[in-house]
């Protein structure tokens, strides 16, 4: 089968023929990939940011947000059968540890993360587990929802955590209206009654944000922190969700957060550098967000199949994966890029 394989950090992957995965355990599931999302994390992997953290051995196949059709199942799999349309939770987990039993499966110490620390879905077939499969309406096209497996669940997870703070009369600032942010805006509109302010440097992204539910938009032009303060009576927002968190956005996000507010970090690449006296004197919180739980994904798919959350995508054949990576790296994709084998 064809796959996009990373051989060396700081170098683009290559498209090559590799053996198809095989069933090895009773709960294994092989999925014929119908849509593999392209993420800024893939760029960070290529850049080497995950080199000391993932423990992966090169070469390996990229792709951590995937949907498709069940191709083959292990002997103990009962929740899906060949032919089922599925979206895949990013981390096949054990189901037995404290984290899994508490519904916090993203922190399973025995889970894997295809596309991060083992072969992912930028290929024709992907090996996963029964626990990762969320069965979908057979009319669903995997290429239309694949990116919800990471971009979607990550945005939903952050909004779900922040929702109790976003009662009517509050304000939430969204930094970045790209692949994750445009989903986050829709999740905020679906789950809360907060006023949504979106900050982005791209005028087209802000237009999309308005269409998706943003009440106000601010161009990131160097004066955007003051603009947000003006829109919030000088106080800042109760919640800031930062889908960028690099190149200065992490500093802006903290400054946009009001006293006793919470700054949710979703994007990464930068460094949050805050004096501790500023934390304690204003009782502001910095909250990390890692993808999301299986339950987050199932809840998100209810919203998606009800039409309340949609993905804006640009599709590429798997053979054009390098073109897609270049487009993402150079800001030419509005929404999410999807590879279709």
FIVEXKOL-188687 format. One line per field, with one value per residue (C-alpha): z, y, x; residue number from 0. Coordinates in Angstrom, 2 decimals. Layout:
BEGIN
w <- [Z, ...]
v <- [Y, ...]
u <- [X, ...]
num <- [NUM, ...]
This chain:
BEGIN
w <- [0.00, -0.35, 2.73, 3.62, 5.59, 7.60, 7.34, 8.77, 10.87, 9.10, 5.80, 4.00, 4.14, 1.11, -0.55, -0.90, -0.96, 2.38, 3.56, 4.64, 8.41, 9.78, 12.64, 15.57, 18.60, 19.33, 19.61, 16.57, 13.77, 10.33, 8.72, 5.05, 5.30, 3.65, 5.01, 6.89, 8.23, 7.93, 11.12, 12.27, 14.61, 11.48, 10.67, 14.25, 13.99, 10.76, 12.43, 15.24, 18.09, 19.07, 18.61, 22.33, 23.39, 21.09, 21.31, 17.72, 15.58, 12.08, 9.44, 10.23, 8.72, 9.67, 10.22, 13.56, 12.55, 10.58, 9.39, 6.98, 6.69, 8.77, 6.63, 9.03, 12.74, 15.41, 16.93, 20.00, 18.26, 18.66, 18.25, 14.54, 11.50, 8.10, 6.01, 8.92, 8.54, 11.48, 12.83, 15.05, 18.47, 18.24, 21.01, 21.17, 24.93, 27.36, 28.93, 32.26, 33.96, 36.30, 33.59, 31.12, 33.70, 34.78, 31.20, 31.01, 28.42, 26.84, 29.84, 29.63, 30.41, 28.09, 25.05, 21.72, 19.41, 15.72, 13.72, 16.78, 18.27, 15.82, 12.18, 11.36, 8.77, 5.85, 4.11, 2.47, 5.63, 9.36, 12.31, 15.36, 18.05, 18.68, 21.53, 19.11, 16.66, 16.70, 14.36, 12.02, 9.82, 6.68, 4.56, 6.18, 3.95, 5.92, 3.99, 5.32, 9.00, 9.31, 10.78, 13.58, 15.03, 16.11, 15.12, 16.07, 19.28, 20.45, 19.93, 21.49, 24.50, 25.30, 24.87, 26.93, 29.78, 29.56, 29.14, 32.88, 33.01, 29.98, 31.37, 29.67, 29.89, 29.68, 26.83, 25.23, 22.96, 20.32, 19.01, 15.56, 13.22, 11.25, 11.27, 15.00, 15.68, 13.14, 14.87, 18.29, 17.28, 16.28, 19.51, 21.56, 19.67, 20.22, 23.90, 25.41, 25.38, 25.69, 23.45, 21.01, 19.91, 17.29, 16.70, 13.55, 11.21, 8.10, 6.82, 5.07, 8.29, 10.13, 7.48, 7.97, 11.74, 11.36, 9.29, 11.94, 14.94, 16.01, 17.39, 16.90, 15.05, 15.56, 13.11, 14.73, 13.61, 16.71, 18.28, 18.85, 22.61, 23.10, 20.73, 22.82, 25.98, 24.39, 23.54, 27.13, 28.98, 29.66, 31.59, 29.13, 28.65, 31.20, 28.92, 26.16, 24.03, 22.14, 19.07, 18.03, 21.18, 19.34, 17.69, 20.44, 20.59, 23.96, 25.41, 23.85, 25.16, 28.74, 28.42, 27.02, 30.04, 32.77, 36.53, 37.75, 34.11, 32.41, 29.51, 27.66, 25.70, 22.72, 20.08, 20.90, 19.81, 21.99, 25.67, 28.35, 30.46, 33.26, 36.51, 39.42, 41.10, 38.09, 38.56, 42.26, 42.32, 39.62, 40.24, 36.55, 35.38, 32.60, 31.42, 29.16, 26.65, 25.07, 22.25, 24.03, 25.38, 23.56, 25.04, 23.70, 20.21, 20.43, 21.65, 18.87, 16.25, 17.51, 16.82, 13.47, 12.25, 13.36, 11.19, 14.12, 13.50, 10.00, 8.64, 5.95, 4.06, 1.03, -0.22, -1.78, -3.10, -0.97, -3.78, -3.30, 0.43, -0.01, -1.84, 1.02, 3.60, 1.69, 1.43, 5.18, 6.00, 3.83, 5.01, 1.81, 3.47, 4.97, 7.44, 7.17, 4.55, 4.03, 2.31, 0.47, -0.45]
v <- [0.00, 3.66, 5.69, 9.05, 8.14, 10.35, 9.26, 12.27, 15.30, 18.65, 16.85, 16.29, 12.78, 10.51, 8.61, 4.96, 1.41, -0.42, -3.69, -3.55, -3.88, -7.24, -8.30, -9.32, -9.16, -10.08, -6.42, -5.17, -3.41, -2.56, 0.44, 1.35, 5.05, 7.37, 10.66, 11.59, 15.13, 17.24, 19.11, 21.66, 18.93, 17.10, 20.16, 20.20, 16.49, 17.10, 20.02, 17.67, 19.19, 15.75, 13.95, 13.77, 13.14, 10.59, 7.80, 6.82, 5.08, 6.49, 5.84, 5.78, 6.84, 10.20, 10.92, 11.12, 12.18, 9.48, 8.09, 5.32, 1.91, -1.19, -3.63, -6.47, -7.20, -9.36, -12.39, -10.54, -7.41, -7.06, -3.34, -3.02, -5.31, -5.03, -2.37, -0.10, 3.60, 4.81, 7.76, 6.87, 8.23, 9.24, 6.94, 3.22, 2.59, -0.33, 0.17, -1.25, 1.45, 4.14, 6.83, 4.73, 3.69, 7.34, 8.44, 10.22, 7.84, 10.44, 9.82, 6.03, 5.03, 2.03, 3.73, 4.37, 7.37, 6.40, 9.14, 10.28, 7.25, 4.53, 4.27, 6.61, 7.07, 8.85, 5.52, 3.25, 1.15, 1.79, -0.59, 0.54, -1.07, -1.70, 0.84, 3.62, 3.07, 5.36, 3.96, 6.51, 6.73, 4.78, 7.80, 9.78, 10.33, 9.84, 12.61, 15.04, 14.20, 12.74, 15.91, 15.87, 13.02, 15.56, 19.15, 18.62, 16.67, 19.01, 22.09, 20.41, 19.20, 22.72, 24.24, 21.47, 22.18, 25.93, 25.78, 25.98, 29.33, 30.73, 31.62, 34.31, 37.71, 36.40, 36.77, 34.17, 35.16, 32.66, 33.21, 31.65, 30.77, 28.09, 24.30, 24.01, 27.47, 27.32, 24.17, 25.75, 28.70, 26.34, 24.35, 27.55, 28.56, 25.12, 24.67, 28.17, 31.54, 33.49, 36.41, 35.11, 37.39, 35.92, 37.21, 36.29, 38.04, 36.71, 38.63, 35.57, 33.56, 36.29, 36.31, 32.57, 33.09, 35.49, 32.94, 30.27, 32.22, 34.85, 37.94, 40.19, 39.83, 41.55, 41.68, 40.65, 43.72, 44.62, 46.56, 43.58, 43.25, 46.82, 46.15, 43.17, 45.24, 47.94, 45.34, 44.05, 47.40, 47.29, 44.02, 41.28, 38.02, 35.44, 32.78, 32.96, 29.83, 30.04, 27.81, 29.38, 29.74, 30.64, 33.67, 35.97, 34.75, 33.12, 36.53, 38.18, 35.48, 36.00, 39.78, 39.38, 37.33, 39.24, 38.94, 35.47, 34.40, 31.34, 31.11, 27.79, 26.72, 24.48, 25.40, 25.11, 26.04, 29.11, 29.61, 30.94, 33.26, 34.78, 36.27, 34.33, 37.54, 38.17, 34.74, 35.06, 38.75, 38.30, 34.64, 33.85, 30.27, 28.66, 25.47, 22.88, 20.86, 17.54, 16.27, 14.82, 11.72, 9.05, 10.56, 13.98, 12.48, 10.73, 13.95, 15.95, 13.50, 14.04, 17.76, 17.05, 14.68, 17.22, 19.83, 22.03, 21.54, 21.36, 21.19, 23.49, 21.34, 21.09, 17.55, 16.15, 12.68, 10.82, 11.17, 14.97, 14.84, 16.97, 19.65, 19.63, 19.99, 22.94, 24.57, 24.20, 25.47, 28.55, 29.41, 28.45, 26.20, 27.71, 25.20, 21.74, 19.79, 16.19, 13.42, 10.89, 7.63]
u <- [0.00, 1.04, 1.96, 3.51, 6.62, 8.95, 12.59, 14.41, 13.46, 13.70, 12.97, 9.69, 8.17, 8.21, 5.37, 6.31, 4.98, 4.92, 3.33, -0.30, -0.89, -2.02, -4.27, -2.08, -4.42, -8.05, -9.18, -7.27, -9.14, -7.79, -9.45, -9.42, -8.63, -11.13, -9.85, -6.68, -6.48, -3.37, -2.48, 0.07, 1.27, 2.44, 4.56, 5.88, 6.71, 8.63, 10.44, 11.53, 9.52, 8.22, 11.53, 12.35, 8.75, 7.13, 9.70, 8.93, 11.52, 11.97, 10.83, 7.15, 3.80, 2.30, -1.40, -3.24, -6.78, -8.49, -11.80, -12.71, -14.32, -13.63, -11.66, -10.81, -11.34, -9.76, -11.47, -12.86, -14.19, -17.98, -18.71, -17.88, -17.85, -16.18, -17.85, -18.84, -18.07, -15.99, -14.09, -11.15, -10.36, -6.68, -5.48, -6.26, -6.33, -6.34, -9.78, -8.65, -6.57, -7.89, -7.79, -9.79, -12.38, -12.76, -13.44, -10.10, -8.70, -6.40, -4.15, -4.09, -0.49, -0.76, -2.30, -0.66, -1.02, -1.00, 0.68, 2.66, 4.39, 3.38, 2.28, -0.60, -3.30, -1.62, -1.83, -4.35, -4.87, -4.41, -4.12, -6.10, -8.27, -11.95, -11.86, -10.89, -13.76, -16.79, -19.42, -21.03, -24.09, -23.12, -24.05, -21.21, -18.20, -14.96, -13.21, -15.83, -15.26, -11.76, -10.24, -12.82, -10.76, -8.13, -8.91, -12.52, -12.07, -9.29, -11.44, -14.50, -12.49, -11.27, -14.74, -16.36, -13.93, -14.48, -18.29, -19.16, -17.35, -19.18, -22.60, -24.73, -23.06, -19.51, -17.03, -14.78, -11.91, -10.80, -7.29, -6.94, -9.81, -7.97, -8.23, -9.00, -10.35, -13.16, -14.43, -14.03, -16.20, -19.01, -18.66, -18.89, -22.03, -23.58, -22.69, -22.74, -24.45, -21.19, -20.19, -17.57, -14.71, -12.36, -8.82, -6.90, -4.49, -6.23, -9.26, -10.73, -10.49, -12.37, -15.10, -15.49, -15.59, -18.51, -20.39, -19.81, -21.07, -18.53, -20.23, -17.19, -13.89, -10.54, -7.64, -4.35, -2.42, -0.43, -3.29, -5.54, -5.00, -6.20, -9.11, -10.23, -9.90, -12.08, -14.73, -14.74, -14.93, -11.21, -11.42, -10.51, -12.40, -13.51, -12.02, -9.41, -8.94, -5.65, -5.46, -2.12, 0.06, 3.23, 4.86, 3.57, -0.02, 0.67, 1.62, -1.44, -3.75, -2.64, -3.03, -6.56, -7.64, -9.46, -8.97, -10.06, -10.24, -8.78, -6.36, -6.77, -3.70, -4.53, -1.97, 1.71, 5.19, 5.68, 6.48, 4.14, 6.27, 4.23, 5.47, 4.03, 2.89, 0.64, -0.92, -1.64, -2.59, -5.24, -6.15, -5.87, -5.48, -3.46, -5.17, -3.55, -5.59, -4.59, -6.82, -9.90, -11.60, -13.58, -16.74, -15.74, -15.52, -18.88, -20.54, -18.88, -20.13, -23.70, -23.25, -21.61, -24.31, -26.94, -25.24, -24.20, -20.46, -19.08, -15.55, -14.24, -11.80, -9.57, -8.94, -5.78, -4.97, -2.44, 0.09, -0.12, 0.67, 3.80, 1.80, -0.72, 2.06, 3.52, 0.08, -0.47, 3.01, 2.48, -1.04, -2.84, -5.44, -8.60, -9.95, -8.41, -6.47, -7.60, -5.65, -7.79, -6.00]
num <- [0, 1, 2, 3, 4, 5, 6, 7, 8, 9, 10, 11, 12, 13, 14, 15, 16, 17, 18, 19, 20, 21, 22, 23, 24, 25, 26, 27, 28, 29, 30, 31, 32, 33, 34, 35, 36, 37, 38, 39, 40, 41, 42, 43, 44, 45, 46, 47, 48, 49, 50, 51, 52, 53, 54, 55, 56, 57, 58, 59, 60, 61, 62, 63, 64, 65, 66, 67, 68, 69, 70, 71, 72, 73, 74, 75, 76, 77, 78, 79, 80, 81, 82, 83, 84, 85, 86, 87, 88, 89, 90, 91, 92, 93, 94, 95, 96, 97, 98, 99, 100, 101, 102, 103, 104, 105, 106, 107, 108, 109, 110, 111, 112, 113, 114, 115, 116, 117, 118, 119, 120, 121, 122, 123, 124, 125, 126, 127, 128, 129, 130, 131, 132, 133, 134, 135, 136, 137, 138, 139, 140, 141, 142, 143, 144, 145, 146, 147, 148, 149, 150, 151, 152, 153, 154, 155, 156, 157, 158, 159, 160, 161, 162, 163, 164, 165, 166, 167, 168, 169, 170, 171, 172, 173, 174, 175, 176, 177, 178, 179, 180, 181, 182, 183, 184, 185, 186, 187, 188, 189, 190, 191, 192, 193, 194, 195, 196, 197, 198, 199, 200, 201, 202, 203, 204, 205, 206, 207, 208, 209, 210, 211, 212, 213, 214, 215, 216, 217, 218, 219, 220, 221, 222, 223, 224, 225, 226, 227, 228, 229, 230, 231, 232, 233, 234, 235, 236, 237, 238, 239, 240, 241, 242, 243, 244, 245, 246, 247, 248, 249, 250, 251, 252, 253, 254, 255, 256, 257, 258, 259, 260, 261, 262, 263, 264, 265, 266, 267, 268, 269, 270, 271, 272, 273, 274, 275, 276, 277, 278, 279, 280, 281, 282, 283, 284, 285, 286, 287, 288, 289, 290, 291, 292, 293, 294, 295, 296, 297, 298, 299, 300, 301, 302, 303, 304, 305, 306, 307, 308, 309, 310, 311, 312, 313, 314, 315, 316, 317, 318, 319, 320, 321, 322, 323, 324, 325, 326, 327, 328, 329, 330, 331, 332, 333, 334, 335, 336, 337, 338, 339, 340]
